[in-house]
């Protein structure tokens, strides 16, 4: 597993590869990480080996980095404030980020998406444990649980953590 440290408002450090800073140019990114595996609109760069996406601003500089393969990344292990954000548990991650943020949090999609405005960190997941438990109850009530049990239990496990984590330049989420 490739070890990656996340430093909000600064950038990331990829073990044995180097540091990518918010504000770095596309040239610096490609010198450090090589050519992207794919890109979109020439402003979004995808690096499959690092399970991340980098967004560039109008000046061709990094404004946003997102780790997209949570909660079970296959190639990377993340470290944010000394914890793995994809394994610490959703509630614990929100507590840690709230403490580090020391200020306003965008709660417009509470439980699914949080944006910590002072540290420019965003986290997202598609569904919660409660959502899956409700689905399990509904499936049991209509006698559909047994044939759907495997994917429901897999989704229940997946719902315990967030699925993406991102950092942006200062004021990115405001």
Residue pairs with C-beta under 8 A, 6 or more apart in sequence:
1 73
1 75
1 76
1 77
2 14
2 15
2 17
2 49
2 50
2 75
2 76
2 77
3 14
3 15
3 76
3 77
3 79
4 12
4 13
4 14
4 15
4 50
4 52
4 67
4 76
4 77
4 78
4 79
5 12
5 13
5 78
5 79
5 80
6 12
6 67
6 78
6 79
6 80
6 85
6 165
6 167
7 13
7 167
8 80
8 100
8 119
8 120
8 121
8 167
9 22
9 119
9 120
9 167
9 169
9 170
10 21
10 22
11 19
11 20
11 21
11 22
11 24
11 62
11 65
11 167
12 19
12 20
12 52
12 65
12 167
13 19
13 20
14 20
14 33
14 50
17 32
17 33
18 32
19 32
20 28
20 29
20 32
20 33
20 54
20 62
20 65
21 62
22 62
22 63
22 64
22 65
22 167
22 168
22 169
23 61
23 62
23 169
24 61
24 62
25 60
25 61
25 62
26 45
26 56
26 60
26 61
29 45
29 54
29 62
30 36
33 47
33 50
36 45
36 46
36 47
36 54
37 46
37 47
37 48
37 49
38 46
39 45
39 46
40 46
42 56
43 55
43 56
43 57
44 53
44 54
44 55
44 56
45 53
45 54
45 55
45 56
46 52
46 53
47 53
47 54
48 75
49 75
50 75
50 76
51 67
51 68
51 69
51 73
51 74
51 75
51 76
52 65
52 66
52 67
52 68
52 76
53 65
53 66
53 68
54 62
54 64
54 65
54 66
55 62
55 63
55 64
55 65
55 66
56 62
56 63
57 63
57 169
62 169
63 168
63 169
63 172
64 166
64 167
64 168
64 169
64 172
65 166
65 167
65 168
66 122
66 164
66 165
66 166
67 73
67 76
67 78
67 86
67 164
67 165
67 166
68 163
68 164
69 75
69 76
70 85
70 86
70 161
70 162
70 163
70 164
70 165
71 86
71 87
71 125
71 158
71 160
71 161
71 162
71 163
72 86
72 158
73 86
77 84
78 84
78 85
78 86
78 165
80 121
80 165
81 96
81 100
83 92
83 93
83 96
85 93
85 123
85 161
85 162
85 165
86 161
86 162
86 163
86 165
87 161
88 96
88 161
89 160
89 161
90 125
90 128
90 129
90 159
90 160
90 161
90 162
93 123
93 161
93 162
94 114
94 123
97 114
97 116
97 119
97 121
97 123
98 105
98 116
100 116
100 119
101 116
101 117
101 118
101 119
101 121
102 118
103 117
103 118
104 117
104 118
105 114
105 115
105 116
105 117
106 113
106 114
106 115
106 117
106 173
107 114
111 128
111 130
112 124
112 125
112 126
112 127
112 128
113 122
113 123
113 124
113 125
114 122
114 123
115 121
115 122
115 173
116 122
116 173
117 171
117 173
117 174
120 167
120 168
120 169
120 170
120 171
120 172
120 173
121 165
121 166
121 167
121 168
122 164
122 165
122 166
122 167
122 168
122 173
123 162
123 164
123 165
123 166
124 162
124 163
124 164
125 159
125 161
125 162
125 163
125 164
126 163
127 155
127 159
128 159
129 156
129 159
129 160
131 159
132 152
132 155
132 156
132 159
133 156
135 152
135 155
136 145
136 152
136 156
139 145
139 148
139 152
145 152
